[in-house]
Amino acid sequence: MICFRIAPMFKRFDDGNYFNAYLMSGGADSPREIRCRLTSSIGQWFLVEQLLLSGIRPPKKDNQWA
């Protein structure tokens, strides 16, 4: 099990079964969105969509154009 600490301003519930959260990362310019779904049968949240790897750039020390 993985636990995240999410600031209140970066989360929202679309309805009773879906949860959108925006996770802060040291390697990203902006918070990254994840979407989870609550299963009614076992009462656990499952990741259904993640946008964690979009827009990744190499570190400045490895970028000859930076």
Buried (B, 14 or more C-beta within 10 A) or exposed (E): EEEEEBEEEBEEEEEEEBBBBBBEEEEBEEBBBBBBBBEEEEEEEEEEEEEEEEEEEEEEEEEEEE
